[in-house]
Amino acid sequence: MAERRVNVGWAEGLHARPASIFVRAATAAGVPVTIAKIDGTPVNAASMLAVLGLGAGGGEEIVLASDVEGADIALDRLAKLVSEGLEELPETV
């Protein structure tokens, strides 16, 4: 399983608008991805309710993971989005 550990770059954490940006990007990634707090239960990264339910705050470390072969590029892009608190999914890593 591939995974990336990153700190949430949005000051407000994964709430409301940042969660929406992240969920859209996770859905567009084309591979199943989970998101979890450290030592927490992974949830579907493409589910707005699940992501909001994490309650991940700004600066908090999260884990993005996928067990699909070839998910590394998608995980790198999502990790960059989250860690830098970007407004949209980067075209390249």
Secondary structure, 3 states (H helix, E strand, C coil): CEEEEEECCCCCCCCHHHHHHHHHHHHHCCCCCEEEECCCCCEECCCHHHHHHHCCCCCCEEEEEECCCCCHHHHHHHHHHHHHCCCCCCCCC
